[in-house]
């Protein structure tokens, strides 16, 4: 593996820390209690970082997301980890009836609202719902939609499953309790590489990278967790959650990239 690839996180870490350090110090000065609340402080840092990283990251994945999201997303859409709401710009307004943006970092909500309004989704008419809970808080998601049965037609995760807590359990609960039978999970995520040399460096960098990037991990085999997902039928048998699986890579991506991406469209059994 090329040394330049192995050490590639250094440049991003340096840029992220340099750009977020002074604004974060000012936030701590205004609210000293942040110093004793690591989770809140991590969100503050990430909010400052994403102002700089959000648009370039979106642009870097644009062709992939246009292929994945625009022709497939429909009905009630749950955007897991909405960030600044970039995903809403890929939705076909004629096919999507409601945009549910899930973003625990409330400092990003203003960006989501602006993006959603530009795409024709508004809280006043109920086509936009912004939630500050995490993806693991399924009861709050269902309560927001006032649903007793799985209410969502399309779940979208863009570079989010890398940072959610208890990811395997959270993904299972979202698919089981939130996604309608016949609904679809669309994702574009960086994953643990199948190459051992790349995976070694991903594991080495993972705890360091997670600190400024609000828990983002480089070493999660998310595609395997999704592909292997099973659900319990009424008779107690465990069967595959999916009736359809499509999985592909990011076109033109260097196989030594520490951010090795996989793209998927998975349809839930009906």
Buried (B, 14 or more C-beta within 10 A) or exposed (E): BEEEBBEBBEEBBEEBBEBBEEBBEEBBEEEEEBEEEEEBBBBBBBBBBBBBBBEEBBEEBEEBBEBBBEEBBBBBBBBBBBBBBBBBBBBEEEBBBBBBBBBBBEBBBEBBBEBBBEBBBEEEEEBBBBBBBBBBBBEBBBEBBEBEEBBBBBBBBBBBBBBBEEBBEBBBBBBBBBBBEEBBBBBBBBBBBEBEEBBBBBEBBBEEBBBBBBBBBBBBBBBBBBBEBEBEEEEEEEEBBBEEEBEEBBEEBEEBBBBBBBBBBBBBBE
